[in-house]
Amino acid sequence: MPHIFNTLAPSALRRLVAAVVLSVGISSGIFAVHVDGDLTERQAVLLENILLSMSAPVSESIWMVDAPLLQRQLDAMAQIPGVAHVGVSTFIGQEFSADKKAYGGQSRFNVRRIVLRHEEEPLGQLEIWGDSDALHEEVTENVLEVLGTLVLQLLVFFVAAYLLLVGGATSDRRSVTPDDVQTKN
Amino acid sequence: MTAKKKIAHLHFFAALLTFLWVTSAAAMSVVFINPGKSDELFWASVSRFMEAAAEDLDVRIEVLYAGRDTTRMILLARQVAARAVRPDYVIAVNEKQVAVPMLKILDAVGIKTFLINNTLSPAQISLVGKPRTGLTHWLGSLVPNNEEAGYQMAKALIATGHRHFPDERQLPLIAIAGDRATAAGKDREAGLRRALAEHPEVVWKQTVYGEWNRQRAAAQAEVLYKRYPDLRLVWCANDLMAFGAMDALRSEGVPGEEKLFVGLNNSPEAMEALVDGRLTALSAGHFSAGGWALVMLYDYERGYDFADVGPVERVEPLLMLLSPNQAKFYLRRYARSDFRSIDFRRYSRAYHPELKTYSFSVESILK
């Protein structure tokens, strides 16, 4: 029995480890894609909510031609977690924008827009970009967290299995006494 | 005692009384907490006018500038209250509605106070009461007829608009008002609304708030000219904003031709603009409120309480539309804000007990 274990265990273990790594990798990938989609969708909802809640005060600032107040509003919006950039373009050619302080020149991501109006009169457009860096960070954090838990569980499982197998082999060895040998001879 | 000796004694007592009267007059001290900046034309001219009145009335005056910082206004009141030698009176302004804490600080140490140009709002009055009631040392206030000034400016603008654009049945108008908090600005805007209600042919497009600032008004006007290309009339709550609105025209037009402007203030630039026609109408005179307040306090100190000849919260017709000739006169006489040629004593009831009321007006100093 120990002989068989000694010869079969390494290859079986290698296969087992390979299978586990592969399955963990695939499931992590699937999980990452799922989390990314979920967080992107949630960020989109957040951006749309920001647009909806801020369109009235921003419209008022444009209508009242209050550029300092408008800029303060955009600056505040850009600092909301999940927002990278906010911009306003008015229909008479004015441009205002604000970026997150830590914004490193990301490309347009999760872009949402809303037309700004005063009563029925269109004034311009408010555009907001999602913070892709923050989103990817969150996805990575989520995946690493799950992966870490999984690895920890597997580690526990392997250690337990090893201890069980080694324990079994030792008891097998102990059961072969000199008397047994003599009897067999 | 001979008749000669009696007369000599009488002369002595008269001289003694006069001496006591004069020395007590010199003892009167006033601090003016000016909300503006010392290099700001309007607020500097308010101080200059007061200083001229103080010189005439032998009043010691000290002007402290808050530099348009409302927190500093309160701090200055606190510093004055904490002095070892306090002034008899403090004149202040309810700029941006911060006068209540100032009045309370000064009232607590017994300094008599008076407000000019902007007095307490009804909401503030409901908190602290009317003058001489809740805050017993708050004597009263003197504010110009801002509502009437806003109305007159609008009427003059509309009348000139009809003459200038006789073929246009409708005259589009925008307003660049001051701010939403200061009573003077709100009152002038109310005057504009009163005039607009009388002129349905004038199409009010929009009111924006220029915060009394030339650059801000210029930026706003630039947008509004694009928003309303057919605009004809521009009503501004002060001169700086009117100049800002003119600046925004740039090469696209000449002020006073395609678009008409009105403003309010006594800056030399505004007077010149009225003379050369860039300003259709100009209202001025509220720079004098501090000087007139000093006359009232001087009389009060001598037992001629202004409460005896009118309300303690006074609204006086200090603002009036100037004619180009009056503007020229002002430029000649007061361009450097030197008002020492004015005889302030002739407005004083202490000097002229026969005066039954005060009749402060800028018209009287433009003759």
Interface residues (C-beta under 8 A of the other chain):
Chain A: W63 M64 V65 D66 A67 P68 T90 I92 G93 Q94
Chain B: Q206 V208 Y209 R216 A219 Q220 V223 L224 K226 R227
